[in-house]
Amino acid sequence: MKIHYNPKLKQLARNLRNNSTLSEVLLWNELKGKKLYGYQFMRQKPIGNFIVDFFCSKLALIIEIDGDSHYHEEAFKADLLRQTELEKLGLNFLRFDDSEVKKDMGNVIRVIENYILGYEER
């Protein structure tokens, strides 16, 4: 799957990678190095005019971690609009709460694994 992105976002994505949240670092440690069924994930990946937390092109999967800032009405609306635009490209989303990643990584990984297994059955 060929995904285009706004080149102006490249430096911002790099900055975000260098200033990751704790939950992003924790999940990245589980995803990097093709640890999940051999699929390669990227973090802070520019797609279109957006930057997503994690992305696997072979799975057409975006994984987002929502912290406290995502629960304000304006941020929630912006997230929904962004997700809708990216889904129009044929991409799928998994969303996790920041606290879920910190406190229940086992379940987060199970949800991602279930997505992968379902994808492979298609």
QUIMORA-V152885 format. One record per residue. N is the residue number from 0. SS is DSSP state (2 for helix, 1 for strand, 0 for the rest). PHI is phi in whole degrees, -180 to 180 (999 if undefined). OMEGA is omega as a letter, one per 30 degrees, with the letter a starting at -180 (NA if undefined). Layout:
N_SS_PHI_OMEGA, N_SS_PHI_OMEGA
This chain:
0_0_999_l, 1_0_-93_a, 2_0_-114_l, 3_0_-92_l, 4_1_-146_l, 5_0_-78_a, 6_2_-59_l, 7_2_-67_a, 8_2_-88_a, 9_2_-59_a, 10_2_-68_l, 11_2_-62_l, 12_2_-62_l, 13_2_-62_l, 14_2_-62_l, 15_2_-64_l, 16_2_-63_a, 17_2_-78_a, 18_0_-129_a, 19_0_-66_l, 20_0_-77_l, 21_2_-59_a, 22_2_-65_l, 23_2_-64_l, 24_2_-64_a, 25_2_-62_l, 26_2_-70_l, 27_2_-59_l, 28_2_-62_l, 29_2_-87_a, 30_2_-97_a, 31_2_-67_l, 32_2_69_l, 33_2_56_a, 34_0_-67_a, 35_0_-97_l, 36_0_55_l, 37_0_81_a, 38_0_-87_a, 39_0_-92_l, 40_0_-109_l, 41_1_-118_l, 42_1_-116_a, 43_1_47_a, 44_1_-97_l, 45_1_-69_l, 46_1_-138_a, 47_1_59_l, 48_0_-103_a, 49_1_-127_l, 50_1_-122_a, 51_1_-104_a, 52_1_-64_a, 53_1_-139_a, 54_1_-147_l, 55_1_-124_a, 56_0_-69_a, 57_0_-64_l, 58_0_-93_a, 59_0_52_a, 60_1_-121_l, 61_1_-110_l, 62_1_-116_l, 63_1_-119_l, 64_1_-111_a, 65_1_-101_l, 66_0_-93_a, 67_2_-55_a, 68_2_-64_a, 69_2_-80_a, 70_2_-100_l, 71_0_-83_a, 72_2_-55_a, 73_2_-65_l, 74_2_-66_l, 75_2_-61_l, 76_2_-64_l, 77_2_-64_l, 78_2_-61_a, 79_2_-65_l, 80_2_-62_l, 81_2_-60_a, 82_2_-62_l, 83_2_-60_l, 84_2_-63_a, 85_2_-73_l, 86_2_-66_l, 87_0_-63_l, 88_0_-86_a, 89_0_89_a, 90_0_-96_l, 91_1_-113_a, 92_1_-121_l, 93_1_-123_l, 94_1_-119_l, 95_1_-130_l, 96_1_-77_l, 97_2_-51_a, 98_2_-69_l, 99_2_-64_l, 100_2_-64_a, 101_2_-72_a, 102_2_-105_a, 103_0_-144_a, 104_2_-59_l, 105_2_-57_l, 106_2_-69_l, 107_2_-58_a, 108_2_-64_l, 109_2_-59_l, 110_2_-63_l, 111_2_-65_l, 112_2_-62_l, 113_2_-63_l, 114_2_-61_a, 115_2_-61_a, 116_2_-63_l, 117_2_-65_l, 118_2_-65_a, 119_2_-68_l, 120_2_-79_a, 121_0_-68_NA
